[in-house]
Amino acid sequence: SSQLRSPADFVETFQPFSFFLTKVKDIKTQYNSIGALSLKDILSESMGKLKASCHFNFMFDMDWLVKQYPDSARQLPMLLVHGDQGRAELNMKADAQNFPHISLCRAPLDIPYGTHHTKMMFLLYTTGLRIVIHTANLIPNDWHQKTQGIWVSPIFPPLTNSSEKGESPTGFKTDLLQYLAAYRAAKLAPWERHIQAHNMTAANVHIIGSVPGRHTLSNKHSWGHLKLKKILSERGPEPTLVKNWPLVGQFSSIGSLGPDKDAWLTSEWARSLSSCKGSSMMQGIGASLPKLDLIFPSKDNIRLSLEGYNGGGCVPYSIKTASKQPWLTPFFSQWKSEGRGRSKAVPHIKTYTRHSPDGTQAAWFIVTSANLSKAAWGALEKKGSQLMIRSYELGVLVLPQSFGYKTSFPVSSRVEDIVEAEKATFPLPYDLPTTTYIRGDRPWFIDVPCVDLPDTFGLNWCPP
Ligand SMILES: CNc1ccc(C(=O)O)c(C(=O)O)c1
């Protein structure tokens, strides 16, 4: 029975997609026993005997993080890659003083308003290297009662002879090394060498990363939405298959997107996401775009969540930004995850997909740190000759052909369907079809008081 299984067994049984959600306190056991992991699970000895680890993230609670490791691993070398500058960096350094085994690497953020948003783990075991790409900050609240996404790689074995490349058909290793190289950080060199030294032929996802910069020429399509456009135009769906398949974006924060939908959202971002095989040209002017559905928590999704209004603390959409883009609201759908038992677990996860009208198939799926913002996905400048990105982001793209499917793969948010299905079925974090906002509801704004209706705990929301 499930309570006797180790975390490694959980991971083993939820293949080949290896896409998990975080365990959520106070939901029914069945929704935490299949396809869900805690940080302790991920770091447990059953997953591998650790020698060293590295965490890329935005927020760190070091005391708590160390306690998620098994006793035997709490003194092992740990590198934390962060984006904190000034006073925040001093705080990181002060915290790290208490932990001689922890060292810090600051990611350069030379473009204003950029953040080090990427959430990734390198876990070096006695037997090989595992990579985890996820959406949760390294603070207890992010792993308590929210919906977060976690992609878990297999253990990549050491390369036996140095002549082997150890690259996968998806270019995973090359793209990950290109991402790391962008930090130009000496402290990452040991981990770049570890990645070089392991056989990653089993990696079955593509890397979609963003690094700060004004990317031009051969670098222009290495990052953000243009990287996605490039992969989809080379390996994406046939245009005829997905003609009326909608796009879904799902995220926990939104940037300033301009005066109307055509300023960036449809003309640039959605155009890249709707790219198909061999049609990067057709996505030029005039090609019609698919329906765009944006899942973003409504005020009531937050009010009635397990955390009540406080759950909105990690959904930082400001009324100041929202008031400049009322044109966005008609695209919104509610957060609904009955199949995964997580309708009341505030979504901090970010995912993007293109699915069939009946919601049973997908042409591709992305889990990433990237919210709906130009800072994360990039904005074209200088007549489209450069892509300006402000932040570090990282995600993985699932394509049908990497999992033995020709054109699309079955999807479901119903855990019972997923485990019993004849054919490998991708575990969606939310329900399809999506659900529009009900009359009288509105998008969640972190900086607007809510005193009309009490939350799960009978409280109001008076923003800090
Ligand atoms: C300005 N800083 C952040 C804004 C949004 C998010 C999010 O993921 O929604 C995060 C984060 O949690 O990393 C940080």
The ligand as an SDF file (V2000), in Angstrom:
LIG
                    3D

 14 14  0  0  0  0  0  0  0  0999 V2000
    9.0020   39.9730   -7.7490 C   0  0  0  0  0  0  0  0  0  0  0  0
    9.1930   38.6340   -7.3190 N   0  0  0  0  0  0  0  0  0  0  0  0
    8.3650   37.5780   -7.6690 C   0  0  0  0  0  0  0  0  0  0  0  0
    7.1960   37.7590   -8.3980 C   0  0  0  0  0  0  0  0  0  0  0  0
    6.4170   36.6340   -8.7180 C   0  0  0  0  0  0  0  0  0  0  0  0
    6.8090   35.3480   -8.3070 C   0  0  0  0  0  0  0  0  0  0  0  0
    6.0010   34.1570   -8.6920 C   0  0  0  0  0  0  0  0  0  0  0  0
    6.5960   33.0720   -8.8590 O   0  0  0  0  0  0  0  0  0  0  0  0
    4.7760   34.2840   -8.8470 O   0  0  0  0  0  0  0  0  0  0  0  0
    7.9740   35.1990   -7.5690 C   0  0  0  0  0  0  0  0  0  0  0  0
    8.3970   33.8630   -7.0810 C   0  0  0  0  0  0  0  0  0  0  0  0
    7.6240   33.2560   -6.2950 O   0  0  0  0  0  0  0  0  0  0  0  0
    9.4730   33.4030   -7.4780 O   0  0  0  0  0  0  0  0  0  0  0  0
    8.7630   36.2940   -7.2600 C   0  0  0  0  0  0  0  0  0  0  0  0
  1  2  1  0
  2  3  1  0
  3  4  1  0
  3 14  2  0
  4  5  2  0
  5  6  1  0
  6  7  1  0
  6 10  2  0
  7  8  2  0
  7  9  1  0
 10 11  1  0
 10 14  1  0
 11 12  2  0
 11 13  1  0
M  END
$$$$
